[in-house]
Amino acid sequence: MTSRQKWILALAAMAAFMTALDTLVVTTALSTIRRDLGASIAQLEWTVNAYNLSFAVLLMTAAALGDRFGRRRLFATGIGVFVLASAACALAPSVGALIAARAVQGAGAALVTTLALALVGAAFAPERRGAALGIFFAVNGLAVAGGPLVGGAVTEGIAWQWIFWLNVPIGLALIPLVLTRIPESHGPDASVDLPGVALVSGGVLGVVWGLVRGNAAGWGSPEVLGAFLGGLGLLGAFVRFELRTRAPMLPMRFFRSRAFSAGNAAIFCAVGSLFCAVFFMSQFLQAGLGYGPLDAGLRLLPWTATLFFVAPVAGKLVDRFGERPFLVIGPLLQAAGLAWIALLADARMDYGQLIPPLMVAGVGISMTFPAAQNSVVGSVPPEAIGKAAGTNSTMRELGGVLGIALGVAAFAGAGSYASPGEFSDGFVAAIGVASGLSLLAALAGAALPGRVAIPAPALVES
């Protein structure tokens, strides 16, 4: 790598690490936040969902703004917004203020995540992009592995507010380095597709709102059905508008490429499986097996730490062999590991039995991430990488919301929090859903062209 490429990769990975870590550290602090701020269960849920909601809704908009006003400039702006919102979270005097600050945090994270991927994708030639993305996701793997540990340690050792204060010095150090070490780049469009931004934002908001509220309000309730129908209607209008406008924020011709369509479908299902499993596994270790938050975080390491070790190797192999083998084998390994856990899970089981299937599932998702991202950004022209990265990030986030919603529905139908045994019954059902989603990801990966690591100048299938 050149010196410029090293700086771009390092700064993009560090900023994405900060946003990924913040997503996970909150989970181990929720009980303490509930006691300190007097939050209800619904309010506590929204301290997580407010972040995810604004994050998912604004991902494609972030890509469009970066293409128009400069990816480096908007990347630095996103870091600044995230830092200010983190300070607001730490200073929040009530749970309502915390929820509002978390929503602003999600907006900053959308800018950071999408433009970090766009900057890395644009900085490396197609034959080297997989290796770079492998390193990028390995650094994010540190956040996945360390989030529960950091959250538990900080909450128990200092105070929950410090899980947000940690972002402030990191972000303030990154902003001047981003502005001086990363060259500015733009997308091909000279103007922002404002109607497209409005339609896709409203459409994604409706779909995500329906997914988030489905279990609480009822999947057949007017609120949820109205959200789904309104969101799908706006997304349909977005597709029609993008087909007709001269400067679309998401050219529909991208979906003619199997690499683009199948890569996005695979990551949607794979991340849905992952989020569902993470959400319930951490609770199973506590409610089912009786561990505390910090102990539970430690026992997730055989699973989460694999991303740090496996993703860089997988990224290099993707450059050599293409994406399809990794987007089939990776999700299959995750499905097998999760199905193994579902067969073993019991409130009286020994934790050591979980280590092998956790590692199998971790290796699988670690293979999947760089392959899916490389497939999507490698299927479009270099000037369109920002749009492709924004689409891919949106699919990941929507998949995660869907995975948790389906898992919660399965859990509620088979178990409860009444006892460790009841929780284990619901956990088995939810992990079964996660395994099924991963199988769907493998099927989508099988639809990829045989070799897409080095794309042709135009959008053609291999």
N, C-alpha and C positions, 0 to 999 in steps of 0.2 A: 504493500500500500504506500501511496505517496503521503507526504506530511499532511496535505490538505484532507485526504481521505481519512487519515487517522483522527484528525480533529473532528471531522463531521461525524464519524462513527462514535467516537467517545462522547461527544456532547449530546448527540441524539439519544444514545443509550442511557446516559446518566439522567437526562430529563424524563425519559420514559420510565426509568427505574423509579424516580420520585413519585410519579403518578400511580404506577402499579403498586408500589409499597403502601401508598396512602389508602388504596382501596382495601387492602387486606388487614392493615393494622387496626382499622376501626372495628373489625368483627370481634376481636378479643376484648375490646373496651366497652362493648354495648351494655353489659350488665352494670358496670360502674357508672356509665353515663345515665342510665335509667334511674339509679339511686340518687345521683347528685342533682339532676335536673328535674326529677319527678316526672319522667316521661311515661306515657302509656305504651302498651305494646305496639299500637298503630303508629304512634309518633316515633318510636324506636325503629320500626321498619322503614319509615321515611327518611331517617338519617342515612340509610343505605340507598334507598330507591331514588331519592332526590338527586344524588350524585349520578347514578346509572342512567336516570331519565334524561337529564340535560346532556350527559356525555353521548348517549346514543343518538339523540335528536340532532346534535350539532356536528357530527363527524363529517358528513358530506359537505355541509356548509363551510366547515373549516378548510376543507380541501379547495373549495371554490374561491374562498377569500385569499388563501395562500397563493393560488395561481394568479390572481388579479393584482394583489398588493405586495407580493413578495413572500416567498416561503420563509426566509430567514427572519424577516421583520415580524411576521405573524407568529412564528415559532417563539421568538423572544417575548412577544406580547402575551402569548399563552402562558409562558412561564411566570410572567409578572402577575397575570390574573390569578393563577394558581397560588402564588405566594401570598397575595393579599387576601384571598379567600381562606387560606389556611390560617392566617393570623386572626381573621374574623371568627373562624371555628373555635380557635383556642380561647378567644375572649367572649364567646357567646354567653349571655346571661340567662338564656332560656332555651328550651328545646326548639321553639319556633325559630329563633335566631340561628340556631345551629343548622336546622334544616335548610333555611334560606342560604346560608353560607356554603353548605354542601352542594347546593344546586349551582352556585357560581363556580365552585371548585370543579364541578363536572364540565362546565363550559371551558374553563382553562385547560383541563385535561384533554378535551376533544381537540383543541388546537395543537397541543403538545404532541399527542400520540399520532395523529394523522400526518402532521408535517414532519415529525421525526422519521417516519417510514418513508415519506416522499423524498426527504433530503438524502437519506441513505440509498434509496433506490436509484436516484438520479446521479449519485456520486460514483457509482461502480458500474463497470461494463457488465453486460449480461452474463458472461462466463465467470465473473467473480462475485456476482451479486448474492448468490446463495450462501457463500462463505461469510460474507459481511452480515447478511441477515441472521445467520447462525450465531455469530458473536452477539448481535443485537438482542436476540431472544435469550441468549445465555445470561446476559446482564439482567434482563427482565426476570429470568429464572431465579436470580438472587432475591429479587423482591418477593416472588412467589414463595420461595423457601424461607426467607427471613421475616416476612410480614407478620405471621402469627407469633413468632418468637419476639420480635421487637414490640408488637402491641402488648403482649402479655407482660414482658419485662418492664416496659415503660409505665404501664398502668399500675402494676403492683409496686414498682420501685419508686416512682416519682408521682405522677398524676396523669389522668387521661388527656388533659390539655396538651401535654408535651408530644403526643403522637402527631399533632398538627404543627407545633412549634418547630419540630425537626425539619420541616420543609423550607422554612424561611431562610436560614443561612445557605442551604444548598442552592435554592433558586436564585438568591442574590449573587452568589458566586458564578452561576452559570450564565446569567444574562450578558455581562460584558464580554465573556469569552465567545458566546454565540455571535455577538455583533461584530467582533474583530477577527474571528477565526473561520467563520463559515461564509463563503461567497453567496451573494444574493442570486436567486433564480426565480423564474416566473413560469406560469403555464402559457399555453398558446393564445388564450382568450384575453382580449383587451378590456372586457367589461364583465361585471358580475351578472349572472343570470338570476335576477331578482325574483321573477315569477317561479323559476325552478326552485330557488332556495325556499320560498314560501311554501310551495306545494310539497316538497320532500320533507321539510321540517314538520309541517302539520300532519302529513301522512305517517311519518315515523312516530311522532308524538302520540297519535291515536292508537297505533298498533301496540307501542310499548305501554301506554296507559292501560289498555285492555289486558295485557299480559300481567302487569303488576297488580291490578285490582281484581283479576279474575277469581282468585281463591277467597278474597275477603268479601267482595260484593256479590259473588255468584256468577258463574260463567254464562248463565242465561239472563242475567239482570239487564234492565234497559241501559244502565250506565256502561256495562262492559260491551254489550252488543252494539250500542251506539258508537262507542270508541272504535271498535273493530271496523264497523261499516264505514264510519267517517274516515278513518285512517286509510282503509283500502281504496275508498273512493278518491281520496286526494292523491294516493300513489298512482292510481290509474290515470288521473288527470295529469300527473307529473310525466308519466310515460308518453302520453299523447302529445304533451307540450314539447318534450325533449325531441320527439321525432320530427317536429315541425320547425323548431327554432334554428336559426343559423349558427348560434354559438351556445350549444347545450352544456350544462355543467356535468352531465353524465351522458355521453354519446351512446345511444342504444345499440349502435353497431358493435360495441365492445362485446355484447352478449352473443354475437355470431361466433366468437372464438370459444371453442370448447375449453381451452385452458382457463379463460376468464370465468366462464359460467360454472364449470365443474369445480374450480379452485374455490370460488366463493361459496358454493353449496357445501363443499366438504368442510370448510372452516366453520360455517354456520352450525352444522351438526356436531362437529368435534368439540367446539367450544361450549355448545349447549350441554354436551355430555360432561365436560370438565367442570363447568360451573355448578351443575347439579350435584356432582360427586363431591366437590370441595365443600359446598354448602352443608351437606349432610354428614360427611365424614368427620369434620371437626366437631359437630354436635354429637355424633355417635361416640366419639372418644370421651366426651364429657357426660352426656346424659345416659349413654349405654354402658360404658366401661368405668365411669367414675373418676376420670382424670380432671385436673384443673386446667385453666386456659393455657398456661405456660407449658405444662406437661403435654397437653394435646398438641401444641405447636411443635414441640420437639419430636413427637411421634409421627408427625406428618412429613418429616424430612426425607425418609426413604422414597417418598413419592415426589415431593416438590423439588428436591435438590437435583433430580435427574435432568431437569431442563438446563441447568447450568453446565452439566458435564456432557450431555448427549447432543444438545442443539448445535454447538459449533461443528462437531464431527458430521452430523446429519447435513448441515448446510454445505460443507465441502463435498460430500458424496452426492448431493443433489446436483451440484455443478457438473459432476462427472457422469452420472447415470440418468439424469432427468428427474422430474417430479413424481411421475405416476407411481413408481414402486413404493415411495415413501408415503404417498397419500392413500395407499391401500394397506400396506403393512402397518403403518403407524396407528391408524384408527382401529384396525383389527386387534393389535396388541392392547390398546386401551380398552376395547370391548371385552377382550378375554380377561384382563386383570380385574375389571369391575365385576364381571360375571362371577369370577372366582371369589371375590369379596362377598357378593350376595349369597353364595353358597355356604360360606363360612360364618357369616355374621350371627352372633348370639351374645346376649348380655353376659354369659358366663365364659366366654372364650378368652384365650390368652392372646395378648397383643402381638406376640412374636409370630403368630399365624398370619397376621396381616402384612408382614414385611415383604414376602415374595410377590404377592399380587399387587401391592402398592408400587413396587419397583417396575413390574411389567407394564402397568398402566402409565407410569411416569415416562418410561422409555418411549411408549407409543405416542403420547402427545408431544414429546420433545422432537420426534421425527416429523410430526405433522405440521407444526408451526412454520418452520422455514420453507418447507416444500410448498405449502399453500400460498404463502406470501410471494414466493418467487414465481409461482405459476401465474398469479394474477398480474403482478407488475411487469413480468416478462412477456405478457401477451399483448401489451399496448405499446405505441410509439413512446420514445423517451419523454417527449413534451407532455404526455398524458399520464405520467406516473402518479402525479398528485391526485388526480381523479380516481385512478385505480386503487391507490392506497386508501383513500377516503371511503370508497365503496367496500373494500375488504374490512376495514375497521368497523364500519357500520354493521356488516354481516356478523362479525365476531360478537359485537355487543348485543345485537338482537338475538343471536343464538344463545348467548348466556342468559338473557332474561327469559327466553322461552324454556330453556333447560330447567331453570329453577322453578318456574311456574308449573311445568309438567311434573317435576319431582315432588313439589309440595302437594299437588293434587293426588298423586299416587300415595304419598305418605299419609295424607288425611283419610284416604279410603281404607288403609290397611293397619294403621297404628295410631299412637297418640303419645303425649308426654306424661301419661299417668304413671308409668313405671318403666324401668329399664327394659323389661321384656316387651312391653307395648311399643316402646320406641324402636327396639330392634326389628319388630315386625314391619313397622312403617319404613324403616331404613332399608330393609331388603327390597321392598317394592320400589322405592325411589332409585336405588342403585341399579335395579333392573331396567328402569327407564333410561338411566344414563348409559348403560351398556347398549341398549337398543339404538339410541341416538348415534353412538359411535359406529355401529354397524352401518347405519345410513350414510355416515361420512365416508366409510370405506367404499360403499357403492358409488357415491359421487366421485371419489378419487379414481375409481376404475374407468370413468368416462373421459379422463384426460387423454389428450393425444400421447403418442408414444414418447415423444421427445420435444420438450418445450423450453429447455433451459436457455437456448440461444435463439431468440425470436427473429423472424424475418422482418424487414422494414415495414411491411404492411400487415394488416390483420388477416392472417391466413392460418388455416389449421395445418398441422403436420400431416 
